Amino acid sequence: MTSETPSMTLESLRTVPKVLLHDHLDGGLRPRTVLELAEAHGYSGLPSSEVDELGKWFREAADSGSLESYLETFAHTCGVMQTEDALVRVAAEAVEDLAADGVVYAEVRYAPELFVERGLSLEAVVEAVQAGFAEGERRAAKRGKFIRMGTLLCAMRQHARALEIAELAVRYRDGGVVGFDIAGPEAGFPPTRNLDAFEYLRTNNAHFTIHAGEAFGLASIWEAIQHCGAERLGHGVRIVDDIETGPDGTVRLGRLAAYVRDRRIPLEICPSSNVQTGAAASIAEHPIGLLARLHFRVTVNTDNRLMSGCSMSSEFAALAETFGYGWDDLQWFTINAMKSAFLDFDQRLDLINNVIKPGYAPFVSA
């Protein structure tokens, strides 16, 4: 991979097509929207009433070095997303923000069970979000921005509703829901607690990813793949624990790491978020450098744009600055992601050949 980065600025990065597979709806709100929804719906728990201060609070509160503490910030975003109009607004704005950043395909995930505190049904939550995504796509198109959205429904691994949410995902898979996930704290809640959900999904030919190898180690990844049948790994950065680098720079892959690489199991890596939760000490020390060099199926993602104060363009910029990645590398990450999407093959191929490659053509080496 080349280390050249000709004319690579944040502005030029926004112009190239990007693909996003790991982004949480309730982790990407605009701070102003949080404030306005809190006022409109009587939510009084926010730590600040100023837009800039609130945005700063979310970022600083997420810089805890702990996944459990990081997840506590979602109490506020979920707290203002308990009505249909709020869900429609948040979903539409998410699409607008992603499209403005040059994202052409995004799979955005959320847990429907977190938005029923005021009486919404699970079905009403899904339909409101889908309506918001459709509205966001229309608004983006009016601004000359193409984006296609896919939805992942999450079950919270510490609860006992995974099968119910899996059934919901299958019920709405012809309405924009492309897959399923489990999220929440990894420690103490292994993916095998939800085997009935994964068996249901497999028998219904449905796609799913699993948060694994973020706050917990190789056992989480092994269970997600070998017991549950995960097609992708949400984060998956702890796979580096099964890779040994010798004093002379030689690298040896353990059995699990070799299996993940050989099977081309996609890693949904979220660099800034991983640093915040303690999964990596810094961007410079992030395992993505080694994993990309070893040609794992690495994809780059935002996770939670509000909490990390990031975008796909800013994540690319940080990686390019740290590891010397050039346009060829960014195209490689993007095509990796598109190949790994839960979209049907013809549509993935169409986006690669007719959107992504032409979009990078002016930048990449011949």
C-alpha positions as CSV (number, residue, x, y, z in Angstrom):
1,M,0.0,0.0,0.0
2,T,1.3,3.4,-0.9
3,S,2.2,6.0,1.8
4,E,1.6,9.0,-0.4
5,T,-1.3,11.3,0.4
6,P,-1.5,13.8,-2.5
7,S,-3.8,16.7,-1.9
8,M,-5.4,15.0,1.1
9,T,-7.3,17.5,3.2
10,L,-10.5,17.1,5.2
11,E,-12.3,18.9,2.5
12,S,-11.0,16.6,-0.3
13,L,-11.8,13.6,1.9
14,R,-15.4,14.6,2.1
15,T,-15.7,14.5,-1.7
16,V,-14.7,10.8,-2.1
17,P,-17.4,8.1,-1.6
18,K,-17.3,6.3,1.7
19,V,-19.1,3.2,3.1
20,L,-20.1,3.0,6.8
21,L,-21.1,-0.3,8.4
22,H,-21.0,0.5,12.1
23,D,-22.8,3.6,13.2
24,H,-25.3,3.9,16.1
25,L,-28.4,6.1,15.5
26,D,-28.5,7.1,19.2
27,G,-24.8,8.0,19.1
28,G,-25.0,10.4,16.2
29,L,-27.4,13.1,17.2
30,R,-26.7,16.8,16.6
31,P,-26.2,18.5,20.0
32,R,-28.8,21.2,19.0
33,T,-31.3,18.4,18.2
34,V,-30.7,16.9,21.7
35,L,-31.5,20.2,23.3
36,E,-34.6,21.0,21.2
37,L,-36.0,17.5,21.6
38,A,-35.4,17.7,25.4
39,E,-37.3,20.9,25.6
40,A,-40.1,19.7,23.3
41,H,-40.7,16.5,25.2
42,G,-40.0,17.5,28.8
43,Y,-36.7,15.7,29.3
44,S,-34.8,17.5,32.1
45,G,-31.7,15.4,32.6
46,L,-29.3,17.1,30.3
47,P,-25.9,18.3,31.8
48,S,-26.0,21.5,29.8
49,S,-28.4,23.8,28.0
50,E,-25.8,25.3,25.6
51,V,-25.2,23.6,22.3
52,D,-21.4,23.8,22.3
53,E,-21.1,22.9,25.9
54,L,-23.4,19.9,25.5
55,G,-21.4,18.6,22.5
56,K,-18.2,19.0,24.5
57,W,-19.8,17.2,27.5
58,F,-20.7,14.1,25.4
59,R,-17.1,13.9,24.0
60,E,-15.5,14.3,27.4
61,A,-17.9,11.9,29.2
62,A,-17.1,9.3,26.5
63,D,-13.4,9.7,27.1
64,S,-13.5,7.3,30.1
65,G,-11.4,4.4,29.0
66,S,-14.3,2.1,29.9
67,L,-17.0,0.7,27.6
68,E,-19.4,0.6,30.5
69,S,-18.9,4.4,31.3
70,Y,-19.0,5.2,27.6
71,L,-22.4,3.6,27.3
72,E,-23.8,5.7,30.1
73,T,-23.9,8.8,27.8
74,F,-26.6,7.1,25.8
75,A,-29.1,7.7,28.6
76,H,-29.5,11.3,27.4
77,T,-29.8,10.6,23.7
78,C,-32.2,7.7,24.2
79,G,-34.1,9.9,26.7
80,V,-35.1,12.4,24.0
81,M,-35.9,9.7,21.3
82,Q,-39.1,8.3,22.8
83,T,-41.6,9.6,20.3
84,E,-42.3,9.0,16.7
85,D,-41.6,12.6,15.6
86,A,-38.2,12.5,17.5
87,L,-37.2,9.2,15.8
88,V,-38.1,10.5,12.4
89,R,-36.2,13.7,12.9
90,V,-33.1,12.0,14.3
91,A,-33.1,9.4,11.5
92,A,-33.5,12.1,8.8
93,E,-30.8,14.3,10.2
94,A,-28.4,11.3,10.4
95,V,-28.8,10.6,6.7
96,E,-28.3,14.3,5.9
97,D,-25.1,14.4,8.0
98,L,-23.7,11.2,6.5
99,A,-24.5,12.3,2.9
100,A,-22.8,15.7,3.5
101,D,-19.7,13.8,4.5
102,G,-19.6,11.8,1.3
103,V,-21.1,8.5,2.6
104,V,-22.8,6.7,-0.2
105,Y,-23.9,3.6,1.7
106,A,-24.5,3.3,5.4
107,E,-25.8,0.7,7.7
108,V,-27.1,2.5,10.8
109,R,-28.0,0.4,13.9
110,Y,-30.2,1.0,16.9
111,A,-32.0,-1.1,19.6
112,P,-35.8,-0.7,19.2
113,E,-36.3,-1.8,22.8
114,L,-34.6,1.4,24.1
115,F,-37.3,3.6,22.6
116,V,-40.5,2.2,24.1
117,E,-40.5,4.1,27.4
118,R,-43.4,6.3,26.4
119,G,-45.6,3.5,25.0
120,L,-44.3,3.1,21.4
121,S,-44.5,-0.4,20.1
122,L,-41.4,-2.0,18.6
123,E,-43.1,-1.9,15.2
124,A,-43.8,1.8,15.6
125,V,-40.2,2.5,16.4
126,V,-39.0,0.7,13.3
127,E,-41.5,2.4,11.0
128,A,-40.7,5.8,12.4
129,V,-36.9,5.3,11.8
130,Q,-37.5,4.0,8.3
131,A,-39.7,7.0,7.5
132,G,-36.9,9.2,8.8
133,F,-34.3,7.5,6.7
134,A,-36.5,7.8,3.6
135,E,-37.0,11.5,4.3
136,G,-33.2,12.0,4.8
137,E,-32.5,10.3,1.5
138,R,-34.9,12.7,-0.2
139,R,-33.4,15.7,1.4
140,A,-29.9,14.6,0.4
141,A,-31.0,14.0,-3.2
142,K,-32.3,17.5,-3.4
143,R,-28.8,18.7,-2.5
144,G,-27.3,16.5,-5.2
145,K,-26.0,13.9,-2.7
146,F,-26.5,10.2,-3.3
147,I,-26.8,8.0,-0.3
148,R,-28.4,4.6,0.3
149,M,-29.4,3.5,3.8
150,G,-29.6,0.1,5.4
151,T,-30.9,-0.6,8.9
152,L,-29.5,-3.0,11.6
153,L,-31.7,-3.8,14.5
154,C,-29.8,-4.4,17.8
155,A,-30.8,-6.4,20.8
156,M,-29.2,-5.4,24.1
157,R,-27.1,-8.3,25.2
158,Q,-27.8,-7.7,28.9
159,H,-31.6,-8.0,28.4
160,A,-33.6,-11.1,27.3
161,R,-35.3,-9.8,24.1
162,A,-32.8,-11.0,21.4
163,L,-35.2,-13.5,19.8
164,E,-38.0,-11.0,19.7
165,I,-35.8,-8.4,18.0
166,A,-34.4,-11.0,15.6
167,E,-38.0,-11.8,14.6
168,L,-38.6,-8.1,14.1
169,A,-35.6,-7.8,11.9
170,V,-36.8,-10.6,9.7
171,R,-40.3,-9.1,9.6
172,Y,-39.0,-5.8,8.3
173,R,-36.2,-7.1,6.0
174,D,-38.2,-6.2,2.9
175,G,-38.7,-2.7,4.4
176,G,-35.1,-1.6,4.7
177,V,-33.9,-3.6,7.7
178,V,-30.8,-5.5,6.3
179,G,-29.6,-7.3,9.4
180,F,-29.4,-7.8,13.2
181,D,-26.8,-7.2,15.9
182,I,-26.3,-7.5,19.7
183,A,-24.9,-4.6,21.5
184,G,-24.2,-3.4,25.1
185,P,-21.6,-4.5,27.6
186,E,-19.6,-7.6,26.6
187,A,-18.2,-8.6,29.9
188,G,-20.6,-11.0,31.6
189,F,-22.9,-11.2,28.7
190,P,-21.4,-13.5,26.1
191,P,-23.0,-13.8,22.7
192,T,-24.0,-17.4,23.4
193,R,-26.7,-16.2,25.8
194,N,-28.6,-15.4,22.6
195,L,-28.2,-18.6,20.6
196,D,-31.9,-19.0,20.0
197,A,-31.9,-15.6,18.2
198,F,-28.9,-16.6,16.0
199,E,-30.4,-20.0,15.2
200,Y,-33.7,-18.2,14.1
201,L,-31.8,-15.8,11.9
202,R,-29.8,-18.6,10.2
203,T,-32.8,-20.7,9.5
204,N,-34.4,-17.6,7.9
205,N,-31.4,-16.8,5.8
206,A,-31.0,-13.4,7.6
207,H,-27.8,-11.5,8.0
208,F,-26.2,-10.6,11.4
209,T,-23.1,-9.1,12.9
210,I,-22.1,-9.3,16.6
211,H,-20.3,-6.8,18.8
212,A,-17.3,-8.8,19.9
213,G,-13.7,-8.3,20.7
214,E,-14.1,-4.7,21.8
215,A,-14.0,-4.7,25.6
216,F,-13.6,-8.4,25.9
217,G,-11.0,-10.7,24.3
218,L,-10.6,-13.6,22.1
219,A,-13.2,-15.7,23.8
220,S,-15.9,-13.2,22.7
221,I,-14.7,-13.4,19.1
222,W,-14.5,-17.2,19.1
223,E,-18.0,-17.5,20.5
224,A,-19.4,-15.0,18.1
225,I,-18.0,-16.8,15.1
226,Q,-18.0,-20.5,16.0
227,H,-21.0,-20.8,18.2
228,C,-23.2,-18.0,16.8
229,G,-22.2,-17.8,13.2
230,A,-21.5,-14.1,13.0
231,E,-20.9,-12.9,9.4
232,R,-19.0,-9.8,10.7
233,L,-17.4,-8.7,13.9
234,G,-18.5,-5.4,15.5
235,H,-15.1,-3.9,16.4
236,G,-13.1,-7.2,16.6
237,V,-9.9,-5.4,17.5
238,R,-8.9,-7.9,20.2
239,I,-8.1,-10.4,17.4
240,V,-4.7,-8.8,17.7
241,D,-4.3,-10.8,20.9
242,D,-3.9,-13.9,18.7
243,I,-1.1,-12.3,16.7
244,E,2.6,-12.5,17.8
245,T,5.2,-10.1,16.4
246,G,8.8,-11.2,17.0
247,P,11.7,-8.9,17.8
248,D,12.8,-9.1,14.2
249,G,9.4,-8.0,13.0
250,T,8.2,-11.4,11.9
251,V,4.5,-12.1,12.5
252,R,2.7,-15.3,13.5
253,L,-1.0,-15.7,13.4
254,G,-2.7,-17.9,16.0
255,R,-5.4,-20.3,14.9
256,L,-8.3,-17.9,15.5
257,A,-6.7,-14.9,13.8
258,A,-5.7,-17.1,10.8
259,Y,-9.3,-18.3,10.6
260,V,-10.7,-14.8,10.7
261,R,-8.3,-13.7,8.0
262,D,-8.7,-16.8,5.8
263,R,-12.5,-16.6,5.9
264,R,-12.4,-12.9,5.2
265,I,-14.6,-12.1,8.2
266,P,-15.0,-8.3,8.2
267,L,-13.8,-6.3,11.1
268,E,-16.0,-3.2,11.8
269,I,-13.2,-1.1,13.3
270,C,-14.0,2.2,14.9
271,P,-10.6,3.9,15.7
272,S,-11.6,7.0,17.7
273,S,-14.3,5.1,19.7
274,N,-11.8,2.3,20.5
275,V,-9.4,4.8,22.0
276,Q,-12.2,6.3,24.1
277,T,-13.3,2.9,25.5
278,G,-9.8,1.7,26.1
279,A,-9.7,-0.9,23.4
280,A,-6.6,0.9,22.0
281,A,-4.3,3.3,23.8
282,S,-4.1,5.8,20.9
283,I,-4.6,6.0,17.2
284,A,-0.9,5.4,16.7
285,E,-1.1,2.2,18.8
286,H,-4.4,1.0,17.3
287,P,-4.3,-2.6,16.0
288,I,-5.8,-1.3,12.6
289,G,-2.2,-0.6,11.4
290,L,-1.1,-4.2,11.9
291,L,-4.4,-5.7,10.8
292,A,-4.5,-3.7,7.6
293,R,-0.9,-4.6,6.8
294,L,-1.7,-8.2,7.2
295,H,-4.7,-7.8,4.9
296,F,-7.5,-8.7,7.2
297,R,-10.9,-7.6,5.9
298,V,-10.6,-4.2,7.7
299,T,-13.4,-1.6,7.5
300,V,-13.3,1.9,9.0
301,N,-16.3,3.2,10.9
302,T,-17.5,6.0,13.2
303,D,-19.4,4.0,15.9
304,N,-20.9,7.1,17.6
305,R,-20.3,10.4,15.9
306,L,-21.6,12.6,18.7
307,M,-19.6,10.9,21.5
308,S,-16.4,10.7,19.4
309,G,-16.9,14.1,17.7
310,C,-16.0,12.3,14.5
311,S,-17.1,11.6,10.9
312,M,-15.9,9.1,8.3
313,S,-13.8,11.9,6.8
314,S,-12.1,12.7,10.1
315,E,-11.4,9.0,10.8
316,F,-9.8,8.7,7.4
317,A,-7.8,11.8,8.0
318,A,-6.5,10.6,11.4
319,L,-5.5,7.2,9.9
320,A,-3.8,8.8,6.9
321,E,-1.8,11.2,9.1
322,T,-0.9,8.4,11.6
323,F,-0.1,5.5,9.2
324,G,0.7,7.4,6.0
325,Y,-2.2,6.0,4.1
326,G,-2.9,7.3,0.7
327,W,-5.9,7.4,-1.6
328,D,-5.4,3.8,-2.7
329,D,-5.6,2.7,0.9
330,L,-8.8,4.6,1.6
331,Q,-10.3,3.1,-1.5
332,W,-9.3,-0.3,-0.3
333,F,-11.0,0.3,3.1
334,T,-14.1,1.5,1.2
335,I,-14.3,-1.4,-1.1
336,N,-13.8,-3.8,1.8
337,A,-16.8,-2.2,3.5
338,M,-19.0,-2.4,0.4
339,K,-18.1,-6.0,-0.2
340,S,-19.1,-6.7,3.4
341,A,-22.4,-4.9,3.4
342,F,-25.7,-6.8,4.0
343,L,-26.9,-5.6,0.7
344,D,-27.6,-8.0,-2.2
345,F,-24.7,-8.8,-4.4
346,D,-25.8,-7.0,-7.6
347,Q,-26.3,-3.8,-5.6
348,R,-23.0,-4.0,-3.9
349,L,-21.3,-4.6,-7.2
350,D,-23.1,-1.7,-8.8
351,L,-22.0,0.7,-6.1
352,I,-18.4,-0.5,-6.3
353,N,-18.1,-0.2,-10.1
354,N,-20.3,2.8,-10.7
355,V,-20.0,4.9,-7.6
356,I,-16.9,4.1,-5.5
357,K,-14.2,3.4,-8.1
358,P,-15.3,6.4,-10.3
359,G,-15.3,8.5,-7.2
360,Y,-11.7,7.6,-6.3
361,A,-10.4,7.6,-9.9
362,P,-9.1,11.2,-9.9
363,F,-7.2,10.5,-6.7
364,V,-5.7,7.0,-6.9
365,S,-2.6,5.9,-8.7
366,A,-3.1,4.3,-12.1
